[in-house]
Amino acid sequence: MAVGSYASYADAERVVDYLSDQGFPVEHTVIVGRGLRSVERVTGRLTMWRAAGSSAISGAVLGALFGWIFGLLDWVNPLIAGLLLMLYGAVFGAVVGGLLGLISHALTGGRRDFSSVSGIEADRYDLFVDAEYAAQAGDLLDTEGAPGRGLETGF
């Protein structure tokens, strides 16, 4: 049963936090986004060198992780220090990652020369509570100092 509707997820989250602080059993609440839409925010131009650089960083981290695991488990000559293997792994990963980044950027043929971050946004966020707890949640939200029921007051 709906007990409130809010303009942002942070507002709905704040209400659930308030209910939790009041001792309400929040495991009976659900936040539902309404009016969902996919949003892609362009973060910048993607040049050949930027593609290579970001791929090199990812490769270095992955290579360092594998080198550290090899050193930790002594899969390679035990005389080689784990930190040295981690360093070699990072260098190798950066080179391979950078090359793969260059190649993958070149294969796009300039069709997507920008970087972006995708996400899903909602017009509003409704707070639902199990029917047997709805009256208790409503009473808590209607008290003075409570965050209230949000956008719609017909609850």
C-alpha contacts under 8 A as a table, 3 or more apart, distances in Angstrom:
res1	aa1	res2	aa2	distance
1	M	128	F	5.17
1	M	129	V	5.35
1	M	130	D	6.02
1	M	131	A	5.52
1	M	134	A	6.45
2	A	5	S	7.85
2	A	126	D	6.69
2	A	127	L	5.68
2	A	128	F	4.25
2	A	129	V	6.34
2	A	134	A	7.80
2	A	155	F	7.18
3	V	126	D	7.74
3	V	127	L	5.82
3	V	128	F	5.88
3	V	129	V	6.82
3	V	134	A	6.75
3	V	137	A	7.25
3	V	138	G	6.09
3	V	149	R	6.62
3	V	155	F	5.88
4	G	126	D	5.77
4	G	127	L	5.16
4	G	128	F	7.36
4	G	148	G	7.76
4	G	149	R	4.29
4	G	150	G	5.73
4	G	151	L	7.46
4	G	152	E	6.97
4	G	153	T	7.84
4	G	155	F	6.94
5	S	12	A	7.52
5	S	124	R	6.65
5	S	125	Y	5.56
5	S	126	D	4.20
5	S	127	L	6.03
5	S	149	R	6.29
5	S	150	G	5.09
5	S	151	L	5.36
5	S	152	E	6.10
6	Y	9	Y	7.24
6	Y	11	D	6.04
6	Y	12	A	5.79
6	Y	124	R	5.58
6	Y	125	Y	5.10
6	Y	126	D	6.27
6	Y	127	L	7.99
6	Y	149	R	7.55
6	Y	150	G	4.85
6	Y	151	L	5.46
7	A	11	D	6.95
7	A	123	D	6.83
7	A	124	R	4.80
7	A	125	Y	6.38
7	A	150	G	7.51
7	A	151	L	6.79
8	S	11	D	5.28
8	S	12	A	6.63
8	S	123	D	7.89
8	S	124	R	6.21
8	S	125	Y	6.37
9	Y	12	A	5.12
9	Y	13	E	6.00
9	Y	124	R	7.75
9	Y	125	Y	6.08
10	A	13	E	4.95
10	A	14	R	6.01
11	D	14	R	5.04
11	D	15	V	6.40
12	A	15	V	5.14
12	A	16	V	6.44
12	A	31	I	7.03
12	A	125	Y	6.52
12	A	126	D	7.45
12	A	127	L	6.76
13	E	16	V	5.17
13	E	17	D	6.17
14	R	17	D	4.99
14	R	18	Y	6.15
14	R	147	P	7.82
15	V	18	Y	4.94
15	V	19	L	6.19
15	V	147	P	6.12
15	V	148	G	7.82
16	V	19	L	5.02
16	V	20	S	6.14
16	V	26	V	6.82
16	V	29	T	7.74
17	D	20	S	5.01
17	D	21	D	6.20
18	Y	21	D	5.04
18	Y	22	Q	6.36
18	Y	146	A	7.50
18	Y	147	P	7.60
19	L	22	Q	5.09
19	L	23	G	6.58
19	L	24	F	5.28
19	L	25	P	7.91
19	L	26	V	6.91
19	L	137	A	7.27
19	L	140	L	7.22
19	L	141	L	7.90
20	S	23	G	5.18
20	S	24	F	5.19
20	S	25	P	6.77
20	S	26	V	5.92
21	D	24	F	7.37
22	Q	140	L	7.86
24	F	137	A	7.32
25	P	28	H	6.20
26	V	29	T	5.32
28	H	129	V	5.69
28	H	130	D	5.59
28	H	133	Y	7.59
29	T	127	L	6.95
29	T	128	F	5.59
29	T	129	V	4.47
29	T	130	D	6.67
30	V	127	L	5.87
30	V	128	F	5.09
30	V	129	V	6.40
31	I	125	Y	6.33
31	I	126	D	5.74
31	I	127	L	4.77
31	I	128	F	6.32
32	V	125	Y	5.45
32	V	126	D	5.17
32	V	127	L	6.46
32	V	128	F	7.49
33	G	36	L	6.63
33	G	121	E	7.96
33	G	122	A	5.36
33	G	123	D	7.35
33	G	124	R	5.92
33	G	125	Y	4.44
33	G	126	D	6.39
34	R	122	A	5.49
34	R	123	D	5.90
34	R	124	R	5.40
34	R	125	Y	6.01
34	R	126	D	7.28
35	G	122	A	5.14
35	G	123	D	5.04
35	G	124	R	6.91
36	L	120	I	6.55
36	L	121	E	5.59
36	L	122	A	4.35
36	L	123	D	6.66
37	R	120	I	5.63
37	R	121	E	5.52
37	R	122	A	6.34
38	S	118	S	7.19
38	S	119	G	5.86
38	S	120	I	4.58
38	S	121	E	6.43
39	V	118	S	5.75
39	V	119	G	5.33
39	V	120	I	5.87
39	V	121	E	6.83
40	E	116	S	6.33
40	E	117	V	5.61
40	E	118	S	4.24
40	E	119	G	6.30
41	R	116	S	5.37
41	R	117	V	5.31
41	R	118	S	6.31
42	V	114	F	6.91
42	V	115	S	5.96
42	V	116	S	4.19
42	V	117	V	6.58
43	T	114	F	7.43
43	T	115	S	5.57
43	T	116	S	4.98
43	T	117	V	7.04
44	G	114	F	5.64
44	G	115	S	5.52
44	G	116	S	7.13
45	R	113	D	5.99
45	R	114	F	4.23
45	R	115	S	6.16
46	L	50	R	5.97
46	L	51	A	6.36
46	L	112	R	7.93
46	L	113	D	4.81
46	L	114	F	4.29
46	L	115	S	5.58
47	T	50	R	5.13
47	T	51	A	6.19
47	T	113	D	6.59
47	T	114	F	7.72
48	M	51	A	5.28
48	M	52	A	6.26
48	M	102	L	6.07
48	M	105	H	6.29
48	M	106	A	7.46
49	W	52	A	4.97
49	W	53	G	5.96
49	W	102	L	7.39
50	R	53	G	4.97
50	R	54	S	6.13
51	A	54	S	5.45
51	A	55	S	6.15
51	A	98	G	7.75
51	A	101	G	5.36
51	A	102	L	6.36
51	A	105	H	6.57
52	A	55	S	5.21
52	A	56	A	5.93
52	A	97	G	7.29
52	A	98	G	4.35
52	A	99	L	6.60
52	A	100	L	7.41
52	A	101	G	4.48
52	A	102	L	5.06
53	G	56	A	4.98
53	G	57	I	6.28
53	G	98	G	6.09
53	G	101	G	7.69
54	S	57	I	5.21
54	S	58	S	6.40
54	S	98	G	7.59
54	S	101	G	7.67
55	S	58	S	5.10
55	S	59	G	6.02
55	S	94	A	7.49
55	S	97	G	4.87
55	S	98	G	5.18
55	S	100	L	7.20
55	S	101	G	5.17
56	A	59	G	4.96
56	A	60	A	5.97
56	A	93	G	6.97
56	A	94	A	4.12
56	A	95	V	6.31
56	A	96	V	7.18
56	A	97	G	4.40
56	A	98	G	4.14
56	A	99	L	7.79
56	A	101	G	7.40
57	I	60	A	5.06
57	I	61	V	6.31
57	I	94	A	6.03
57	I	97	G	7.42
57	I	98	G	7.92
58	S	61	V	5.32
58	S	62	L	6.27
58	S	93	G	7.86
58	S	94	A	7.31
58	S	97	G	6.79
59	G	62	L	5.12
59	G	63	G	5.86
59	G	90	A	7.17
59	G	92	F	7.94
59	G	93	G	4.19
59	G	94	A	4.73
59	G	95	V	7.54
59	G	96	V	6.74
59	G	97	G	4.48
59	G	98	G	7.42
60	A	63	G	5.02
60	A	64	A	5.95
60	A	89	G	7.07
60	A	90	A	4.07
60	A	91	V	6.13
60	A	92	F	7.13
60	A	93	G	4.41
60	A	94	A	4.24
60	A	95	V	7.90
60	A	97	G	7.34
61	V	64	A	5.16
61	V	65	L	6.20
61	V	90	A	6.15
61	V	93	G	7.30
61	V	94	A	7.95
62	L	65	L	5.10
62	L	66	F	6.32
62	L	89	G	7.90
62	L	90	A	7.19
62	L	93	G	6.53
63	G	66	F	5.18
63	G	67	G	6.07
63	G	86	M	7.22
63	G	88	Y	7.86
63	G	89	G	4.18
63	G	90	A	4.54
63	G	91	V	7.37
63	G	92	F	6.57
63	G	93	G	4.44
63	G	94	A	7.48
64	A	67	G	5.01
64	A	68	W	5.99
64	A	85	L	7.72
64	A	86	M	4.46
64	A	87	L	6.19
64	A	88	Y	7.39
64	A	89	G	4.68
64	A	90	A	4.25
64	A	91	V	7.97
64	A	93	G	7.41
65	L	68	W	5.14
65	L	69	I	6.22
65	L	86	M	6.73
65	L	89	G	7.51
65	L	90	A	7.89
66	F	69	I	5.08
66	F	70	F	6.15
66	F	86	M	7.17
66	F	89	G	6.60
67	G	70	F	5.09
67	G	71	G	6.15
67	G	82	G	7.15
67	G	83	L	7.92
67	G	85	L	4.75
67	G	86	M	4.06
67	G	87	L	7.27
67	G	88	Y	7.01
67	G	89	G	4.82
67	G	90	A	7.54
68	W	71	G	5.07
68	W	72	L	5.94
68	W	82	G	5.67
68	W	83	L	6.61
68	W	85	L	6.30
68	W	86	M	4.67
68	W	89	G	7.99
69	I	72	L	4.93
69	I	73	L	6.04
69	I	82	G	7.98
70	F	73	L	5.38
70	F	74	D	5.82
70	F	75	W	5.21
70	F	76	V	6.38
70	F	82	G	7.25
70	F	85	L	7.31
71	G	74	D	5.10
71	G	75	W	6.75
71	G	76	V	6.88
71	G	78	P	7.65
71	G	80	I	7.50
71	G	81	A	6.50
71	G	82	G	3.83
71	G	83	L	7.28
71	G	85	L	6.12
71	G	86	M	7.45
72	L	75	W	7.99
72	L	82	G	6.09
74	D	77	N	6.68
74	D	78	P	5.43
75	W	78	P	7.62
76	V	80	I	7.47
77	N	80	I	5.85
78	P	81	A	7.25
80	I	84	L	6.91
80	I	85	L	7.08
81	A	84	L	5.28
81	A	85	L	6.46
82	G	85	L	5.09
82	G	86	M	6.15
83	L	86	M	4.89
83	L	87	L	6.18
84	L	87	L	5.01
84	L	88	Y	6.18
85	L	88	Y	5.05
85	L	89	G	5.95
86	M	89	G	5.00
86	M	90	A	6.12
87	L	90	A	5.08
87	L	91	V	6.29
88	Y	91	V	5.18
88	Y	92	F	6.05
89	G	92	F	5.13
89	G	93	G	5.81
90	A	93	G	5.05
90	A	94	A	5.99
91	V	94	A	5.14
91	V	95	V	6.29
92	F	95	V	5.26
92	F	96	V	6.17
93	G	96	V	5.19
93	G	97	G	5.70
94	A	97	G	5.06
94	A	98	G	5.84
95	V	98	G	5.21
95	V	99	L	6.21
96	V	99	L	5.20
96	V	100	L	6.14
97	G	100	L	5.11
97	G	101	G	6.05
98	G	101	G	5.02
98	G	102	L	6.22
99	L	102	L	5.11
99	L	103	I	6.19
100	L	103	I	5.07
100	L	104	S	6.00
101	G	104	S	5.23
101	G	105	H	6.06
102	L	105	H	5.24
102	L	106	A	6.12
103	I	106	A	5.09
103	I	107	L	6.17
104	S	107	L	5.09
104	S	108	T	6.65
105	H	108	T	5.46
105	H	109	G	7.35
105	H	110	G	7.82
106	A	109	G	5.67
106	A	110	G	7.48
108	T	111	R	5.70
108	T	112	R	6.75
109	G	112	R	7.97
110	G	113	D	5.60
122	A	125	Y	6.97
129	V	133	Y	6.35
129	V	134	A	5.44
129	V	137	A	7.53
130	D	133	Y	5.54
130	D	134	A	6.12
131	A	134	A	5.14
131	A	135	A	7.90
132	E	135	A	7.36
133	Y	136	Q	5.40
133	Y	137	A	6.27
134	A	137	A	5.15
134	A	138	G	6.03
135	A	138	G	5.04
135	A	139	D	6.12
136	Q	139	D	5.19
136	Q	140	L	6.32
137	A	140	L	5.15
137	A	141	L	6.21
138	G	141	L	5.11
138	G	142	D	6.09
139	D	142	D	5.15
139	D	143	T	6.46
140	L	143	T	5.53
140	L	146	A	7.05
141	L	146	A	5.34
141	L	147	P	6.44
141	L	148	G	4.92
141	L	149	R	6.32
142	D	146	A	6.60
142	D	148	G	5.90
142	D	149	R	7.47
143	T	146	A	5.63
143	T	148	G	7.94
147	P	150	G	7.75
149	R	152	E	6.98
149	R	153	T	6.60
149	R	155	F	7.87
150	G	153	T	7.20
152	E	155	F	7.33
